Amino acid sequence: MDELAPIGLDELVDRAGLLTRVDRKYLLPVAVLPQVLAGLPAGTRVLRIDRRQRFRYRSAYLDTPGLDSYLTTAHRRRRRFKVRIRSYLDSGTHFLETKTRGPRGTTVKTRFPYEGGRTHLDPDMRDLAVAALADAGVAAEGFRFDLALTTAYERTTLFLPSTSSRVTIDEHLTWTLPGGPALTTPGRVIVETKSGRSTSPVDRLLWSLSHRPCPVSKYATGLAALRPDLPANRWRSVLRRHFESTAAAERC
């Protein structure tokens, strides 16, 4: 991707902030990534900061003791939600984020600066999360949020000027329960398209290569892989195809 023209963070946020968007995720073998990159539309740019274009991320997912966030996703409830602390490890910045469902399948994200990168919420930050969820129709006033899962990965972000959309490529993924165990998916990457109402050119490229979106959620699918006691029918095929042997090896 070194041959792609760079784009800075401020310009990327200005042109493709996309806090309300349509997301499509693809779980791909690493071996097909060069073919995907070779088919990118002309003018595609790559996020570059201080000569770096691959960035380390960590997400601490918070859930209730009864796993309301996980279960509403597993059962495809209309008012499903996620709460996480997103850390950009290379810059040392952190955000509290909520993700909810908007109209017609859109994802709505809110974010608040979060100091120190802790993996628990103090009362003020919890109140912000509850208020953001309430604005989306999620009644979370009595919820207590605890750390349920931590994910880590390296991300490359692409910008497609023709549609003002983004594509992220996540590699070296790791999922860890509080206190362990951990899970990795060697040989797999998650490619995610993030666009407005229109279909991204990268979606059409992936479809032409016989790759289809799949119901993979970094939080819910990872938790299901590490917690076989949880209901996981929604991700059964993804777990069997991409996670099963790895999860078994990690639990041994």
C-alpha positions in Angstrom: 0.0 0.0 0.0 3.0 2.2 0.0 2.1 3.4 -3.6 -1.2 4.9 -2.5 -1.4 8.6 -1.9 -1.6 9.5 1.8 -4.4 11.3 3.6 -4.1 12.9 7.0 -6.3 12.3 10.0 -8.0 15.7 10.0 -8.8 15.5 6.3 -10.1 11.9 6.7 -12.4 12.9 9.6 -13.6 16.0 7.7 -14.4 14.1 4.5 -15.5 10.7 5.9 -16.3 11.0 9.6 -19.3 8.7 9.0 -20.6 8.5 12.6 -23.9 7.3 11.1 -23.1 4.8 8.4 -23.7 1.3 6.8 -21.1 -1.2 7.8 -20.3 -4.4 6.0 -17.7 -6.9 7.3 -15.7 -9.5 5.5 -13.6 -12.2 7.2 -10.9 -13.0 4.6 -7.8 -15.2 4.3 -4.7 -13.1 4.4 -3.6 -14.7 1.1 -6.4 -13.0 -0.8 -5.5 -9.5 0.5 -3.0 -8.7 -2.3 -5.8 -9.4 -4.9 -8.2 -7.1 -3.1 -5.6 -4.3 -2.9 -4.7 -4.7 -6.6 -8.4 -4.0 -7.4 -8.8 -0.8 -5.4 -10.4 2.0 -7.4 -8.2 4.7 -8.8 -7.6 7.6 -6.3 -7.8 5.4 -3.2 -5.7 7.0 -0.4 -4.3 5.5 2.8 -4.3 7.2 6.2 -0.8 8.1 7.1 0.4 9.8 10.3 4.1 10.5 11.0 5.0 8.1 8.1 3.0 5.3 9.7 0.0 3.7 8.0 -0.7 0.7 10.2 -1.9 1.5 13.7 -2.4 -0.5 16.9 -5.9 -0.5 18.4 -7.3 -1.8 21.6 -11.0 -2.0 22.5 -12.2 -2.8 26.0 -15.9 -3.9 25.7 -18.1 -3.3 28.6 -21.3 -5.2 29.3 -23.8 -5.7 32.1 -23.5 -8.6 34.5 -26.3 -10.3 32.5 -24.5 -9.6 29.2 -27.4 -7.4 27.8 -25.2 -6.0 25.0 -24.1 -9.5 23.9 -27.6 -11.1 24.1 -29.4 -8.3 22.3 -27.0 -8.8 19.5 -27.2 -12.5 19.6 -31.0 -12.4 19.4 -31.0 -9.5 16.8 -33.0 -7.1 19.0 -33.8 -3.8 17.5 -32.4 -1.9 20.5 -29.0 -3.6 20.5 -26.0 -1.7 21.6 -22.3 -1.8 22.4 -20.2 0.2 24.9 -16.4 0.2 24.7 -13.3 2.1 25.5 -11.3 2.5 22.3 -7.6 3.1 22.6 -5.3 4.3 19.9 -2.1 2.8 21.3 0.4 4.6 19.0 -0.9 8.1 19.9 -2.0 7.3 23.5 -5.5 8.7 23.0 -8.7 7.0 24.3 -12.4 7.4 23.8 -15.6 6.1 25.4 -17.8 5.0 22.5 -21.4 3.7 22.2 -22.7 2.0 19.1 -26.4 1.6 18.4 -28.7 0.8 15.4 -30.2 3.6 13.4 -32.9 3.5 10.7 -32.5 1.1 7.8 -29.7 -0.8 9.2 -27.3 2.1 9.9 -24.8 2.1 12.7 -24.8 5.2 14.9 -21.6 5.9 17.0 -21.1 8.4 19.7 -17.7 9.1 21.3 -16.3 11.0 24.2 -12.7 11.7 25.2 -11.6 9.3 27.9 -8.5 10.0 30.0 -6.0 7.4 31.0 -7.2 4.4 29.1 -8.8 2.6 32.1 -11.0 -0.3 31.4 -13.8 0.7 33.8 -16.2 3.6 33.9 -16.2 6.2 36.6 -19.7 7.7 37.4 -19.4 10.7 35.1 -18.4 8.5 32.1 -21.1 6.0 32.9 -23.7 8.8 32.9 -22.5 9.9 29.4 -22.8 6.3 28.1 -26.3 5.9 29.6 -27.4 9.3 28.1 -26.1 8.4 24.7 -27.9 5.0 24.8 -31.1 6.7 26.0 -30.9 9.1 23.0 -31.0 5.9 20.8 -33.9 4.4 22.7 -32.0 2.0 24.9 -33.2 2.2 28.5 -29.9 1.7 30.4 -30.4 3.8 33.5 -30.0 0.9 35.9 -27.2 -0.8 34.0 -23.8 -1.5 35.6 -21.0 -1.9 33.0 -18.0 -4.2 33.6 -15.2 -5.3 31.4 -16.3 -8.4 29.3 -13.7 -8.7 26.6 -10.6 -6.9 25.2 -9.7 -7.0 21.5 -6.4 -5.8 20.0 -5.4 -5.6 16.3 -3.5 -3.5 13.8 -5.6 -1.4 11.4 -5.0 0.2 8.0 -7.6 2.7 6.9 -8.3 3.6 3.2 -10.3 6.5 1.9 -12.3 6.3 -1.4 -12.8 9.8 -2.7 -15.5 8.8 -5.3 -18.0 7.9 -2.5 -16.4 9.6 0.5 -16.3 6.2 2.2 -13.8 4.3 4.2 -12.4 0.8 4.3 -10.5 -0.6 7.3 -8.3 -3.7 7.2 -7.7 -5.3 10.6 -4.8 -7.8 11.1 -3.2 -9.7 13.9 -6.5 -9.9 15.8 -6.5 -11.0 19.5 -9.5 -11.5 21.9 -8.9 -11.8 25.6 -11.3 -12.5 28.5 -10.7 -10.7 31.8 -8.0 -12.8 33.3 -7.6 -14.9 30.2 -7.8 -17.0 28.1 -6.9 -15.4 24.7 -7.8 -16.2 21.1 -6.2 -15.4 17.8 -7.1 -16.0 14.2 -3.8 -16.5 12.3 -4.3 -16.2 8.5 -7.4 -14.1 8.8 -8.1 -10.4 8.3 -11.3 -8.4 8.8 -12.1 -6.0 6.0 -14.9 -3.5 6.8 -16.5 -1.0 4.4 -18.1 2.1 6.0 -20.2 4.2 3.7 -23.4 6.3 3.6 -26.4 5.0 1.9 -24.6 3.9 -1.3 -22.7 0.7 -1.8 -18.9 1.1 -1.6 -16.8 0.3 -4.7 -14.8 -2.1 -2.5 -18.1 -4.0 -1.7 -18.6 -4.5 -5.4 -15.0 -5.5 -5.8 -15.2 -8.1 -3.0 -18.5 -9.5 -4.5 -16.8 -9.9 -7.9 -14.2 -12.0 -6.1 -16.9 -14.2 -4.5 -16.6 -12.7 -1.0 -19.8 -11.8 0.8 -20.4 -9.9 4.0 -20.6 -12.1 7.1 -22.1 -11.5 10.6 -18.9 -11.1 12.4 -18.8 -8.8 15.4 -15.4 -8.3 17.1 -17.2 -8.3 20.5 -20.0 -10.8 20.1 -18.3 -13.3 17.8 -15.1 -13.2 19.9 -17.0 -13.6 23.1 -19.0 -16.5 21.6 -15.8 -18.2 20.5 -14.3 -17.9 24.0 -17.6 -18.7 25.9 -19.1 -21.8 24.4 -21.8 -21.6 27.1 -23.4 -18.6 25.4 -26.1 -18.7 22.7 -24.4 -18.2 19.4 -26.6 -19.4 16.6 -26.2 -16.2 14.7 -22.4 -16.8 14.3 -22.4 -20.6 14.2 -21.1 -20.8 10.6 -18.5 -18.1 11.2 -17.3 -19.8 14.3 -17.1 -23.2 12.6 -15.3 -21.8 9.6 -12.9 -19.3 11.1 -12.6 -19.8 14.8 -13.3 -23.4 15.9 -9.8 -25.0 15.5 -8.1 -21.9 16.9 -10.4 -21.6 19.9 -10.0 -25.3 20.7 -6.2 -25.0 20.6 -6.2 -21.9 22.8 -8.5 -23.5 25.4 -6.3 -26.6 25.7 
